[in-house]
């Protein structure tokens, strides 16, 4: 039915191809989750997220990590996400960035320090979202420190520690970095409903199982993977205790061994 200018049809007519999901997926592929994502736990706080179009590497402490499931040379990320400036999180990020060309997305001071080492970086800070071709990234607060120790034991300040929220291909991933429990985690989950949360449970330097289970209640994620435990003697947090305490809080708890993966 053809209408003259200014006329409106009395009946809504939707072309059949508009009503077909495959049409919209073809036109707007990044707005639809057409394939599952794969998260591989690499040990300590390192993780590798593979989507339909990108590969994201979180906190790549691999060399010198007794729990690492892969070597740095085996990974080819398109982006690297860093939560803070401690050596067990920065890890191999500079070497991987130089080899692959993957930019390191992190907080301002840490990004500048890494750029001085000839890594590609994107400097952000806590609060607002930054848009990328794959979606967007936001840094949240984290109650922790962020520094490297120079010769003589003097700490080099590298900005404030952070959590990382990644939105891509219709899903949201929250890597809490190293942090204590804080009640504003509720706001993180309210702002962007979380499909996968990565939470430290190691005690001593971060939350332990009890506080991490409370974080699950605050964040309300669909799935959660415990991280940052068992790598070194002080990190005594028990993932099975965490799973027991988090049971009934609405999230699927996946205790992954280094090298194991979760599709979602």
DAMO-V252369 format. One record per residue. N is the residue number from 1. RES is the residue in three letters. SS is DSSP state (helix for helix, strand for strand, loop for the rest). PSI is psi in degrees with one decimal (none if undefined). D_LAST is the distance of its C-alpha to the last C-alpha in Angstrom with 2 decimals. Layout:
n:res:ss:psi:d_last
N:RES:SS:PSI:D_LAST
N:RES:SS:PSI:D_LAST
//
This chain:
n:res:ss:psi:d_last
1:UNK:loop:125.9:44.06
2:UNK:loop:138.3:45.34
3:UNK:loop:145.2:46.10
4:UNK:loop:162.0:48.72
5:UNK:loop:132.1:47.97
6:UNK:loop:-14.2:47.50
7:UNK:loop:153.2:46.90
8:UNK:loop:134.2:43.82
9:UNK:loop:141.0:42.78
10:UNK:loop:-18.6:43.29
11:UNK:loop:132.2:40.31
12:UNK:loop:123.5:36.85
13:UNK:loop:118.7:36.04
14:UNK:loop:118.5:32.55
15:UNK:loop:143.0:32.57
16:UNK:loop:-31.8:30.55
17:UNK:loop:-24.2:28.44
18:UNK:loop:-33.0:27.42
19:UNK:loop:-2.8:26.07
20:UNK:loop:123.1:23.99
21:UNK:helix:-35.6:20.30
22:UNK:helix:-30.1:20.65
23:UNK:helix:-48.6:23.44
24:UNK:helix:-37.0:21.52
25:UNK:helix:-38.9:18.59
26:UNK:helix:-36.9:21.36
27:UNK:helix:-40.4:23.20
28:UNK:loop:69.4:20.50
29:UNK:helix:-30.7:17.51
30:UNK:helix:-10.7:16.17
31:UNK:helix:-5.9:16.21
32:UNK:loop:141.3:13.78
33:UNK:loop:89.8:10.13
34:UNK:loop:-21.2:11.29
35:UNK:loop:147.1:8.86
36:UNK:loop:151.3:5.21
37:UNK:loop:158.0:5.44
38:UNK:strand:119.2:6.62
39:UNK:strand:124.2:8.19
40:UNK:strand:125.2:11.40
41:UNK:strand:123.8:13.77
42:UNK:strand:-2.8:17.21
43:UNK:strand:147.9:19.39
44:UNK:loop:-115.7:21.10
45:UNK:loop:9.5:19.28
46:UNK:strand:139.8:18.15
47:UNK:strand:155.5:14.64
48:UNK:strand:115.2:13.52
49:UNK:strand:119.9:10.75
50:UNK:strand:121.6:10.78
51:UNK:loop:-171.4:10.21
52:UNK:loop:-23.2:12.21
53:UNK:loop:-15.3:15.32
54:UNK:loop:167.3:15.33
55:UNK:strand:118.5:14.97
56:UNK:strand:131.6:15.19
57:UNK:strand:123.0:16.99
58:UNK:strand:133.6:17.44
59:UNK:loop:67.7:20.76
60:UNK:loop:65.1:21.69
61:UNK:loop:100.1:24.20
62:UNK:loop:-54.6:24.50
63:UNK:loop:123.7:28.23
64:UNK:loop:-1.8:29.94
65:UNK:loop:112.1:26.83
66:UNK:loop:-14.8:27.60
67:UNK:loop:0.4:24.00
68:UNK:loop:135.2:22.65
69:UNK:loop:-11.9:20.85
70:UNK:loop:166.6:21.83
71:UNK:loop:153.0:24.75
72:UNK:helix:-37.2:24.69
73:UNK:helix:-14.0:26.16
74:UNK:helix:-8.7:23.21
75:UNK:loop:140.9:20.85
76:UNK:loop:69.3:21.15
77:UNK:loop:158.9:19.20
78:UNK:loop:-21.6:20.01
79:UNK:strand:147.6:19.87
80:UNK:strand:132.4:20.52
81:UNK:strand:124.0:19.94
82:UNK:loop:132.6:22.45
83:UNK:loop:-36.0:22.80
84:UNK:loop:-179.5:26.45
85:UNK:loop:13.8:29.37
86:UNK:loop:149.2:29.62
87:UNK:helix:-28.8:29.87
88:UNK:helix:12.8:27.01
89:UNK:helix:-43.8:24.64
90:UNK:helix:-48.2:26.56
91:UNK:loop:-120.3:26.93
92:UNK:loop:17.7:26.89
93:UNK:helix:-41.0:25.82
94:UNK:helix:-47.6:29.24
95:UNK:helix:-40.7:29.58
96:UNK:helix:-41.1:26.16
97:UNK:helix:-44.1:26.87
98:UNK:helix:-39.7:30.30
99:UNK:helix:-40.0:29.19
100:UNK:helix:-19.8:26.31
101:UNK:loop:4.1:27.45
102:UNK:loop:127.5:24.19
103:UNK:strand:146.6:25.22
104:UNK:strand:117.5:24.69
105:UNK:strand:119.0:23.67
106:UNK:strand:-173.0:25.22
107:UNK:strand:163.5:27.99
108:UNK:helix:-56.8:31.45
109:UNK:helix:-42.2:33.60
110:UNK:helix:-40.0:31.10
111:UNK:helix:-41.9:30.49
112:UNK:helix:-39.8:34.27
113:UNK:helix:-40.3:34.78
114:UNK:helix:-35.4:32.21
115:UNK:helix:-34.5:33.73
116:UNK:loop:-18.0:37.09
117:UNK:loop:13.3:35.72
118:UNK:loop:24.0:35.03
119:UNK:loop:152.3:31.26
120:UNK:loop:133.5:29.75
121:UNK:strand:157.5:28.62
122:UNK:strand:113.2:27.58
123:UNK:strand:127.2:29.23
124:UNK:strand:-169.7:27.87
125:UNK:loop:179.3:28.54
126:UNK:strand:143.2:27.36
127:UNK:loop:-86.1:26.93
128:UNK:loop:161.6:26.39
129:UNK:strand:149.4:23.64
130:UNK:strand:129.2:24.21
131:UNK:strand:143.1:23.07
132:UNK:strand:167.3:22.03
133:UNK:loop:-28.6:21.46
134:UNK:loop:-13.2:17.66
135:UNK:strand:-121.3:17.70
136:UNK:strand:161.1:19.10
137:UNK:strand:145.3:19.44
138:UNK:strand:142.0:21.22
139:UNK:strand:129.7:22.81
140:UNK:strand:171.1:23.40
141:UNK:strand:157.0:26.07
142:UNK:loop:138.7:25.78
143:UNK:loop:96.0:28.71
144:UNK:loop:-177.3:29.49
145:UNK:loop:175.7:31.73
146:UNK:loop:106.4:31.36
147:UNK:strand:165.5:34.01
148:UNK:strand:150.3:35.24
149:UNK:strand:120.0:38.40
150:UNK:loop:174.4:41.24
151:UNK:helix:136.8:44.29
152:UNK:helix:0.1:46.33
153:UNK:helix:6.8:43.41
154:UNK:loop:128.0:43.28
155:UNK:strand:138.0:39.82
156:UNK:strand:113.8:38.76
157:UNK:strand:129.9:37.12
158:UNK:loop:38.9:33.87
159:UNK:loop:-169.8:33.04
160:UNK:loop:145.0:30.97
161:UNK:loop:157.3:27.75
162:UNK:strand:161.7:24.65
163:UNK:strand:160.7:21.05
164:UNK:strand:127.6:18.79
165:UNK:strand:122.5:16.70
166:UNK:strand:123.6:14.86
167:UNK:strand:122.2:14.09
168:UNK:strand:138.3:12.99
169:UNK:loop:42.7:12.04
170:UNK:loop:6.6:11.58
171:UNK:strand:157.5:9.38
172:UNK:strand:130.1:11.11
173:UNK:strand:133.0:11.02
174:UNK:strand:116.1:14.12
175:UNK:strand:113.5:15.82
176:UNK:loop:-7.7:18.87
177:UNK:loop:-141.8:20.96
178:UNK:loop:127.2:23.89
179:UNK:loop:156.7:25.09
180:UNK:loop:168.2:26.93
181:UNK:loop:139.9:25.81
182:UNK:loop:144.1:26.90
183:UNK:loop:-23.1:26.97
184:UNK:loop:-1.6:26.01
185:UNK:helix:-26.8:22.37
186:UNK:helix:-40.6:22.58
187:UNK:helix:-31.5:23.32
188:UNK:helix:-47.2:20.29
189:UNK:helix:-32.4:18.00
190:UNK:helix:-36.7:20.44
191:UNK:helix:-39.7:20.60
192:UNK:loop:98.7:16.95
193:UNK:loop:128.9:14.60
194:UNK:loop:127.3:12.01
195:UNK:loop:-34.3:8.24
196:UNK:strand:124.6:8.50
197:UNK:strand:136.2:12.10
198:UNK:strand:110.7:13.82
199:UNK:strand:132.1:17.16
200:UNK:strand:141.0:20.33
201:UNK:loop:9.8:22.02
202:UNK:loop:-11.8:24.86
203:UNK:loop:-179.6:27.88
204:UNK:loop:-60.0:30.98
205:UNK:loop:-16.2:29.58
206:UNK:loop:-170.1:26.62
207:UNK:loop:150.6:25.39
208:UNK:loop:-174.7:25.60
209:UNK:helix:-41.1:23.57
210:UNK:helix:-49.8:25.54
211:UNK:helix:-35.4:25.12
212:UNK:helix:-35.3:21.43
213:UNK:helix:-36.8:20.96
214:UNK:helix:-35.0:23.01
215:UNK:helix:-36.1:20.81
216:UNK:helix:-41.9:17.86
217:UNK:helix:-43.1:20.33
218:UNK:helix:-43.9:21.29
219:UNK:helix:-30.9:17.93
220:UNK:loop:50.7:16.26
221:UNK:loop:162.3:12.61
222:UNK:loop:-36.5:9.89
223:UNK:strand:151.7:8.85
224:UNK:strand:140.5:11.36
225:UNK:strand:124.5:12.31
226:UNK:strand:141.7:16.12
227:UNK:strand:175.9:17.83
228:UNK:loop:56.1:21.48
229:UNK:loop:151.3:23.15
230:UNK:loop:-3.3:25.33
231:UNK:loop:-42.1:26.04
232:UNK:loop:157.7:29.61
233:UNK:loop:-39.1:31.94
234:UNK:loop:-20.1:31.80
235:UNK:loop:76.2:28.01
236:UNK:loop:-2.2:28.51
237:UNK:loop:134.6:25.59
238:UNK:loop:118.1:24.22
239:UNK:helix:-29.5:20.44
240:UNK:helix:-36.6:21.38
241:UNK:helix:-42.6:23.60
242:UNK:helix:-46.3:20.91
243:UNK:helix:-40.0:18.63
244:UNK:helix:-44.4:21.76
245:UNK:helix:-30.7:22.68
246:UNK:helix:-9.7:19.32
247:UNK:loop:135.8:19.19
248:UNK:loop:2.5:19.86
249:UNK:loop:8.1:18.88
250:UNK:loop:-5.0:16.00
251:UNK:loop:146.3:12.99
252:UNK:strand:127.5:11.07
253:UNK:strand:123.5:12.67
254:UNK:loop:107.0:11.43
255:UNK:loop:107.6:14.56
256:UNK:loop:136.9:13.99
257:UNK:loop:152.0:17.10
258:UNK:loop:128.3:17.78
259:UNK:loop:-16.8:16.42
260:UNK:loop:154.7:13.57
261:UNK:strand:158.1:9.96
262:UNK:strand:127.4:6.50
263:UNK:strand:138.7:3.77
264:UNK:loop:none:0.00
//
